[in-house]
Amino acid sequence: MGLLSDRDDARWMGAALALAERGRGRTAPNPNVGCVIVREGRVVGRGWTQPGGRPHAEAMALAEAGAESRSATLYVTLEPCAHRSERGPACADLIVEAGLARVIAAVEDPDPRTAGGGFEQLRDAGIAVSKGVRESEALRSFAGFIARRRYGRPHGTLKIALSLDGRIALCDGSSRWITGEPARAHAHLERSRHEAILVGRGTWEADAPKLDVRLEGLEDRSPQRVVLTSSPFVSSEVEKRSGAEQSLLDCARSERGWTAIGSPDQIATLPADHLLVEGGAETAAAFLRADLIDRLLLYRAPILIGAGKSAIGDIGLADLAAAHGWWEMVDARQLGSDRLEVYERRR
Amino acid sequence: MGLLSDRDDARWMGAALALAERGRGRTAPNPNVGCVIVREGRVVGRGWTQPGGRPHAEAMALAEAGAESRSATLYVTLEPCAHRSERGPACADLIVEAGLARVIAAVEDPDPRTAGGGFEQLRDAGIAVSKGVRESEALRSFAGFIARRRYGRPHGTLKIALSLDGRIALCDGSSRWITGEPARAHAHLERSRHEAILVGRGTWEADAPKLDVRLEGLEDRSPQRVVLTSSPFVSSEVEKRSGAEQSLLDCARSERGWTAIGSPDQIATLPADHLLVEGGAETAAAFLRADLIDRLLLYRAPILIGAGKSAIGDIGLADLAAAHGWWEMVDARQLGSDRLEVYERRR
């Protein structure tokens, strides 16, 4: 019975984790939480943090469940909040009011205003509480929220589409296409999960990339576009083209929907919890040197390019021993003829 | 019964294929064949082509089985030879003499002196013959023999140990170590399967590599060492070091156990069916440009290097579309924290 129940709990939490993904990239400054309410083996309410952070996932799920919440079990990827705000009631209050029997949470809220207080309030009201179910997956789903809390900056993902020999383009800069359709579609899905997407000045000037989400139904999920303007590695050709009299910052400001930042450190000021860095090599290197990349998204095509543009510029590596131990593979899959590998920074 | 028997045949052929690997890299100009003789579900004889090509696998297995060959089944990765030579009797004759009941072969011998004649001779003697069992694996095991027959040159494998971003060394040339112990041990095992191993002039001068097999019990399997002397990409530093008065060819000849060749095309003259090309980037590119590489052996470490030495130089790629369709992944495995990927050239 205990085992069966644990397995059920893990399964329902999986549904809550899937719902949590719907909000990723749109809930800052709140975390993207998912929630399901289950009564007699049937889902009666589903919720996820809405764009801008409100309503919370629990409030949405409780509203859907209505009277069916009574004596039901609520699965939620983060501890329900215990603090009342001007923007709405505390979720713990709502849960007590609705008369739920059990609350299963993945992670305790790191927000000092809750930090276990939500669980306490629920227990005081006679509700059975468990936490830690699928915790590591939930922590991964909140990576942006956690990076913002812990490091005061967005969670950084570096995306690279490259050949077997580590090239991202031919010498003339052409890179269409290294990877195939399925890999490119996946990369667009990843874009929809980020509030902001960044390229370097060279890529911005050479490609004028749209950086939007070109997937049916997700067009409105295109992230804020950011250009890194001050790279010490910018080519003289680009300098010439942009001209001395008009700074690139002005160019970027005048371009509809672009934000310009002068250094990787300035990303801390972006209203974003998830930043996707898309190239080129010197921009990637600048973010890696500043240790602002938490995740690598490598789409590798089964081709050799030979002479061409390298994926990553100088990251200041002193010796090979220092290169080891930074990255851990957390996911790998085949996408058509290409292979996606996802690595996380060990911290 | 038929199905069971087919499954058994495939299993015993697997044993013959494993024995065939023992000879790989030492049997030129003969193919490395493997053979088992099975009687009443028990192996009574095992053989593989011996160094230099004789005795043949069947002769060795028959010698081991002795009288137990009578009415037994012989599994062999290549059609038994039907031509008598000064170096020994034809295997088909030996099999008929020994009184075997069945012969199961993977591949028909492409040698025009046999080419089905072995099977014919066996059938004429009343022996049941089947062919095509695990044929594609057998063809792969004879890749060197086939490349020599079909293209008049050794089967070429390019081995690269590289980082996620496709670097094979830091800018200063240091490459110890990119990959870990298990990957390096595997690379040494691969060396033992090749008659010849080649590096470029730059690597030869900079590293003076030993290129031997440093695995217990396989020390005597170290391949012939070859240096490619005439690369248009050789660094001026190397030019300076070697000096005008003494050609590198002389250097190589005077070095114990090294052979020097002037261009990738000269490999056709090497007494080898399997050539392992180990670097650097310009040597790899020269062999790829000449389409002399049939197999890629990529050992990829989970590290980023950034600025450093690229894996492969200019292979003369005109556009990205032309890069696709050349390579097919045929094996992938984890070796410690590194990943080995094996690709074969589609022809």
Interface residues (C-beta under 8 A of the other chain):
Chain A: I160 L162 S163 L164 D165 G166 R167 L170 S174 S175 R176 W177 I178 A285 L288 L296 L298 A301 P302 I303 L304 I305 G306 A307 G308 S310 A311 I312 G313 D314 I315 G316 L317 D319 L320 A323 H324 W326 W327 E328 M329 E341 Y343
Chain B: I160 L162 S163 L164 D165 G166 R167 L170 S174 S175 R176 W177 I178 A285 L288 L296 L298 A301 P302 I303 L304 I305 G306 A307 G308 S310 A311 I312 G313 D314 I315 G316 L317 D319 L320 A323 H324 W326 W327 E328 M329 E341 Y343
